[in-house]
Amino acid sequence: MAARRETLVTLAGLVLVGTLAGSTAPVAAAPRQTSKQPVATGYLGAVATVDPEATRAGVEVLRRGGNAVDAAVAAAAVLGVTEPYSAGIGGGGFFVYYDARTGRVHTIDGRETAPQRMREDSFIDPATGQPMKFEDAVSSGLSVGVPGTPLTWDRALRRWGTTSLAQALRPAIRIAERGFVVDETFRQQTAENEKRFREFTSTRELFLPGGEPPRVGSVFRNPDLAATYREIARHGVGVLYRGELGRDIVRTVQHPPVAPGVTRKVAPGLLETSDLARYTAPLREPTHVTYRGLDVYGMAPPSSGGSTVGEALNILERYDLSAMSRTQALHHYLEASRLAFADRNRWVGDPDFVKVPLQELLSQGFAAERACLIRPDRALQSPIAPGEPDGRYAGCPAAGTGAREPYEGRSTTHLTVADRWGNVVAYTLTIEQTGGSGIVVPGRGFLLNNELTDFNFAPLQAGVPDPNLPGPGKRPRSSMSPTIVLRDGRPLLAVGSPGGATIITTVLQILVSRLDLGMSLPEAVAAPRASQRNGASTEAEPAFETGGLTALGHRFQQREEIGAATGIEFLTGHRMTAVAEPTRRGGGSAMVVAPKR
């Protein structure tokens, strides 16, 4: 059902549409130019995303009387249009929801699953006996898992929403049809993926109009995606999991649309229609720890976000960070993250396939045993060995040597929503790498995920069980960390970020900055970041203060940007502040329903 692929361009103040044949004709409705603001304070609801179109769509839903779940799904669907390299119906994610009526936090696991034909050695090259090259695995059908995003939207709306999926998709359909203005971030992400996008005919036709990345200021339309959204709106998500759309996905995965002249061998995938039909998006109990008298809720496995952030907070609660020098406070933050990541890599995987000792990982006894390794005068040397969350905690075991850090892609997007009734959503969704697998489903207008490359291709350490190896029907471990913090049973903060494994450290650093170091939420989101993940060096943004930490033995590797967070803080008098990035990833967009006067 290939709809005509069109891309709008601006010319002499007129909006013109160019078809594949190169002709142009005027169109009636031009997209609005929407400016970004990173902070907004007001009443009756708030939305923060990376994109102004998505944020505006969520706010409009709230303004019309929809709740936080309605607005979150509408905003997420728009991100599938305007942030197609980070999110969309070809991917998955984790949905965390605070229900103001019951005071409870709920979560939906929308993580992608591996096909039934996947095995532990599926990413091992039979010719060499070694793991495949990572870049070859990413841009292939083999990396594609069963998408979980459509069922996540449907399940959230049916359980907690007030509107239908068809209604929630309307803003995204409208934007896909009329187009959105290309900014520098979209062009840059296209250019960075240009080489692999050219390898697939469907991707090249959609995202490289005229053979080049779209120009900044031009208008990008995706009528194929509009048609796909319409089909889902009319017939429900069954068209993907049991219908023609699903068959198109399977056909694409098994026979990637490789462009003529591509010499690289593109591995076909293992996905079958039966894999789509058996997919579920289960409700899971959230992780829960207390920190400074607050209740912190996150996402349980197969995400490692809730357990790793929670363990690090348990470690840090043993120290009065607010009374420390900034160097010492940051030193303890980095060491707690180092230890928690060692444990994450060893113990966390899909709980339906491996035994995850979640209760012990988040126990005070285990945190005390790990915290005793932290020295105020010297940094630990990574990779440090994981602890033993076995319920027997006495003394201070020596720090051994652990496994290397696994690689994880750094795309993804996060949105945060609150409504006038006090309901809150923290939702992180992804297609994994920026650009996912690089494969667009022909005629459907969306990229497929490469989520299965989040599995470890081979055990990280010989002789040690690895919980994150591939397997049939298994969900790869994730680092997504949508987080909601309650004070006396009511929301105080909601926050999350993209960034692969740096998601965990971004969320942890924001929480520490806000709750311990005296920063406001906007200051905590904007502050320079560092990410220690049990690696030999700590990744740090250029403005992060390293001098005093270097003297303690920390080693640093510069990263231009880490994460792209959004969050909401709940203030007195029913006010709320929505916060997005001021500069990272081109800056985000925060809006409220009724700005304060």
N, C-alpha and C positions, 0 to 999 in steps of 0.2 A: 504493500500500500504506500509506495513512495510518493509522498507529496512533493510539490515543486519546492526545491531548496532555493531560498532567496536571502539576500543580504542587503540591507539598506545602506546607502551612503548619503552624506550631505554634500550638496553641490550648489554653490551660489545662493545659499539660504533656503533652497528647496529640498524636500526629502524625496529621493528617487529610489526606486527599487530595481536592482539588477538581477536578472535571472541567469541560469547557467548559460543561456545563449548570448548573454551580454547586452540584451535590450533593456531599456529603462522606461518606466511609466510612473506618474505621480501617484502617491497613496494619500489617503484622507487623513489618517491620524498619526502624528509624530509623537514619539515618546517624550515625556516631560523630563527636563533636566532637574535632577533632585540632588540638592547639596547635602553633604554629610556634616553631622555634628556629633562629637564623641560622647557628650554628656548632656543629659536632660533630666530635669527634676520637676515633678508635678504630681498629679492625682489621677485616679480612675483607671490606671493601667499603664504599663510600660513595656517596651520591646527594645532589645539590642541585638543587632546582627552585624556582619561585616558589610552589608550592602543596603543602601538607602531604599531601593525598591522593595526589598524583602521586609525591612523594618516598617515602611509605610503600609504595606499590605497587612501586616500584623496589627498595627495600630488602627487601621480602618475596620478590621474585624472587631476589635475591642470597642471601638466607638459605636458600632452598630448593635452592641449588646452581646457579642460573643464572649466566650470565656478564654482563659489562657491556653487551653488545649486547642480550641478552634484556631486561635491566632498563631500558635506555634506551627500547626500543620500548614496553614496558609503561607506563613513566612518561609517554611522549609521548602514548599513546592516552588515558590518564587526563586529561592536559591538554586533549585535545580535548573532554572533558566539562566539566571545572571551569574551564578557561580558553578557552572557545569563541570569545571575541572576539579571541584572539591566535593560536590554533593549531587544527589539526583536519585531517580528511581532505579538506577543500576547499581546502587550501593546499599549501605546499612548504617546502623547507629544505635545509640542508647538514649532512652527517653526517661527522664526522672521527673516525677510529678508530686507536688505537695497539694493535698486536698484540704482546703480550708474548713470544709464542713466536718470532716472526721479528725483533722489534725495529723493524718498519716501521710507518709511518703511511700510512693509506689514507683516501680520501674518496669519498663518493657525492654527486653533483650531483642533488638532487631539486628543482631550481628549476622553476617553472611555465614552459610554453612558450606562445607566441602561436598562435592559429589560422592555418591556411594562407591564410585570406582576409584576414589583416591586412596592411596596407600602411603605408608611412612616414607617410602623411597621414591615417591612420584616426582620429586624435584632433584633426584640424582640422575646424572647423565650416564646411561648404561654403557656408553663407549669408554668412559674414563673412570667410572665409579666415584666421581667427585660431584659435589653439588653443581647444578647449572649456574651459569653466570646470572647474577641477579637481574641485570637489565634485560636479558633474554627471557627470563621467567616472567617479569613484569608485563612486557608487551607481547602477550601471548594468550591463547584461550585457556591455557593451563592455570593461569592465575585467577580465573573468574569463579567466584562463589555465588551461591543462590542469593539474589538480592533480598534484603529484609526491609528496606525503607517503605515500600507500598503497604505491606501488612502492618508495619508499625503505625503508620498514619491511620489506617482503617481501625486498628484495635484501639488506639488512643481515643479516637472520636466516638466509637461505639460505647466505650466504657465510661469516659468522663466528659466528652464534648457535648455541645448543644446544637451542632450543625452536621450536615452530611459531608461526606468526602467530596461529592460533586460540587457543593457550595464552596468548600475550602479550596478547591482547585481553580475557581473562577479567576482570581487575580493573576495566577501564574499563566493561565491560558491567554488572558488579555495581553500580558507582557510578552509572552512568546510570539504572539501574532504581530503586535505593533513594534516590538523591538525595544532594545535598551541602548543607551549611549555607551560606547566602548571607552573605558578609562585606561590609564597607563598600566594598572595591575593586570587587567584582562589581556591587553596586548602583550605584555611581558611574559605572562604565563603561556600564552599561545606560542610566542617566539621560542621559549625555552623547550617546548615540546614539538617544535616544528619538524624536526628530523623524523621522529617516530610517528607523528600524525601523518606524514607523507607516505608512510608504509602501508596505510589502510585506505582504500578508496573512499569508503563512507565517511571517514574522519576528515580526510583531505577536503572532500566536497563541502562538508559542513563548516569546519573551523578555519580553513584556508581559502576563503572566497577569492577568486581571481588568482589563486596560487600563492597568496601571501597572507600573513597575519593581518587581521582587520586593523585599520588605522584608528588612532585615538580621535574621538569626536565623531566617528562614523556610527551608524546604528546597526546593531546586529539583531536579526530576526531568526526565529527557529520554528517555522510552520509545522515541521514534522513533529516536534515535541508538543506543540499545541494540539495537533491531531491525536497524539498518543494520550495526552492528558484527557482529552474529550472522550476517548474510548473508555478510559478507566472511569471517568465520571458517569458515563451512561451505563456501563455494565459491571462496575466494581473491580476490585483487585483480582478477582478470579480470572480476568483476561490475561494476567501475567502468570499466575500460578497454575492455571489449568486451561488456558486458551491460546488464541493465535499469537498474542504478544509473546507469551512464553515460548512458543515454538520458534518464533523469530530469534529470540535470545539464544536458544539452544543451537539453532542452525548457525548463528554467528560464532558462537564459542567453538563449535566442532569444526567449522570451516571459516576461519577468519578471512575477511575480505582483503587479502594481501594485494597490494598494487603491483602492476606489471613492472618488472625490473628489479624488484627487491630480492637481494641475494641471501639475506639472512634467513635461516630456517625458523619459521614461526610455528611454535608448537601448538597443535590443536588442543582443545580442552576436553574434559571428561564429563561435562554437565549433560544431563538427560532430562526429558520432561518429567520423569518420575521424581527427580530431585526437587523440582519446583513444587510439585503437587504435595510432597510430604513436609514442606517447610512450615515451621511454626515460629511465632514471635512470643516467647513465653514471658509471663510476669515472673519476676524474681524479687526476693526480699532484698532491700537495699543494704549496703554496708552501713554500720553505725558506730561511731566513736564519740566520746565526749572530750571537749578541749576547752579549757578555761571556763568550764560551766556551760558550754554551748553544746548542742547536739549537731554533729556533722554527718550528713547522709550522702552516700555515693553509690556508684554502680558496682555490683558484685561480679565475680567471674561469670563469663569469660573475659570481662574487662578486668584489667589489673589496676584500674584507676582508683576505685574505692579502697581496695586493700592497701595499696602502696601509699596513697595520701594518708590514709588512716593510720597505718603503722608509723609513718614519719611523724605525724602529729602526736601519737602516743609517746614516741621517743622525746620529742621536743617539749612536751608538757612537764618533763622532769627538770626543766631549766627555766629560770626567769629571764627570758630573752629581752624583756623591756628594760631590765636593769643592766644589761650588758652593753659594752661598746658595740658600735655597728659592725666592726670587724669580727668580734666574737659571736654576735648574733648570726651573721652570715656564715661564719665557720660552722656553727652548730646546724644551721639549715642545710648546708652542703653535706655534712657528715651524716645527718639523719637520712637524707635522700640517698646517699651512697649505700647505706646499710639496707634501707628498704628495697632498693633496686636489686641488691644481691639476693634478697629473699624472694622478690617477685620473679626473677628469672628462674629460680630453682623450683618454686612451689606452685605457681599460678598457671592454670590452663582451663580448658573447657570442663566445668564440673560434671557434665554428663558423661565424661570419658575418663577423667583422672580425679583422684581424691585430693581436693584442695583443702588444706588445714586452715580454713578461713577464720574460725573462732580463735585458734591459737595465734595466728598471724596478727590478729587485732587484740590480743590479750595484753593486760598490763604486765604480767610476768615476763612474757617474751620481749616486750618493749624495754623492760628494765635490763634484761640480759644483753640486749643489743646496745642500749645506751651506755653501758659500762665500758664499751670499747672506745668511746669518744674521749679524746684528750684535748684540753684547752690550748696546749702549746704545740700540737703537731697534728697534721692531717694524716689520716689513714692512707695506705697505699692500695690502689685498686689494680686488678680485680680482687675484692675481698670475698672470702667464702661466705655462703649463706649460713644463717643460724639453723637451729633445730627446733621448730615450733612443736614440741612434743609434750608440753605440760609439765616438764621437770626443769625448773629454773633455779639454779643455785650457783653462786659464785660468778666468776666472769671468765668464760671460755676464751682461749687465745684466738686472735684473728688469723684465720688461715688464708690460703690463696684460692680464689674461685674461678669461674668461667668468664670468658670474654662477653662483652655486651652484644646482643643480637641487633641487627639493623632493623629499623622500622621506618616506613615512609612518613613524610612530614606534611601532608596536605590535611584535608578535613576542614569542617567549619562548625561553629557552635552558635546557638542562639539562646537567648534568655527572655522569658516572658512572664509578666504578672498581670492579673486583672483586678477589677474593683472589689471583688469579693475576697481577695487574699489568696487565690490559687496561684501556683507558681510552676513553671516548666523550665528545666535546664536540659537542653537537648543537643547532643553532639552527633553529627552525621557525616558520612564520608564515602568516597570511592577509593580511598587509600592514597596512592601517589597523586601528585598534582597531574590531572589528566587520566587517572586510573590506569586501566590496561592499555589505553590509547585507542581502543576499538569502539566505534560508534555502531550501534545496531542499525543496519541500512534501513532508511525510510522511517526511523523511529525517533531520531533526534536526541539520543542520550548515550553517554559513555558507559561502558561496563567497568565494574570494579576490578582491581587486582588484589583483592583482600587476602587471597590465599598465600600470597608471599609474606604475610605476617606470621605464618608458621615458620619454625626453624627448619631449614632444609635438611639438617643433620643434627645429631645431639651436640649441644654446646660443649660438653665435657665428656670424654670417654669414661665409661663405667658408671656414669651418674644418670639416673632416669630423667628424661626430659619431658615435661608435661605439655610441650607445645609443638610436638611433631605432627605432621599431617595425618589425617585418618578419615574414613568414610563417615559423612554426616557430621563431622566435628567442626566446631567454631574456632577459628584462630584467636589466640590471645590478643587483646586490644589494650591500649593505654588511655582510651577515652575516659574522661573524668568529670562528667556533669555532676555538680555538687550543690547541695542545698544545706544551709546552716540555719538552725532554729535557736531562738532564745526564749525560754519559758514556753515552748510549744508553738511559737509563732515565727514566721520567716524573718531572718535578719539579713542574710546574703544568699544569692544564687550566682554561681560562676562556672565557667568552663572555657575551653580553648581548643583550637586545632594544634597540630605540631608533632604527630607521631608520639614517640616516647617522651618528648619534651612537654607534652600536655600535662603529665603528672607533676613535673617540677614547676611548670608555670602556675598551675592551680595552687600547689603547695606554697610557692613564694608569695602569691597574691594573698592567701589566707594569713601567712605569717606577717606580711607587711601591714595588712589591715588590722589584725587582731593583737599583734605584739609590738609592732614598731611605730604605731601612732599615725599611720598614713590613712587618708580618706580612701574610699574605693577608687575614685578616679586616679589618685596618686599611686595607689598600689598597682593598678593596671598599667599605668604609663612608666613605672620605674624600670630601670635597666635590669635585665634578667641574666641569670646564670643557671646552667643545668648540669648537675652531677648525677650520672646514672651508672655508678660503679665502673667508670672508665678511668684510664690512666690520667686523662686530663678532663677539666671541666669546661664545657662550652660556655662562652660569655659574650654578651653584646658589647660593642666598643665602649659604651659609657659606664659599664659595670665597674665598680671599684675593686681592683685586684691587688693593690699594693700591700696592704696589711695581710691579706690572705696568702700571697706569695711567700711572705716571710714565715708563714706557718707550714709551708710545704705544698700548698695547692699549686697545681699547674693548670694553665688556661690555654684554650684554643678559641680564637675569635670567630664568632658567628654574627652575621649582619643583623639577623632578626631571630627571635625565639618566640613562637606562639603568636596568637592574635585573639586575645580574650574578649569575652563580653560578660557582663554581670549586672545585677540589680541589687541595690541596698534599700532596705525598708526603714524609713525614718519615722519620727514622731508625727502625730497629727494626720495619719493616713497618707503622708507623702512618700514618694519613692524616687530614687535616682537610678536611671538607666545609664550604663557606662559601656563604651566600646573603645577600641584602640584609637589614640590620636594620630598615629603615623604608621604603625606596623601594617603591612599588607595593604598599603594605600589608605589606611584609616577606616574605621568602622562607623556605624550609624546608630545613634540612640535617640529614641523619641518617647514621649509620654502622651496620653490621651488629652489631658488638660494641664498645660504648662502652668507652673506657679507664677503668680503675678507679683 
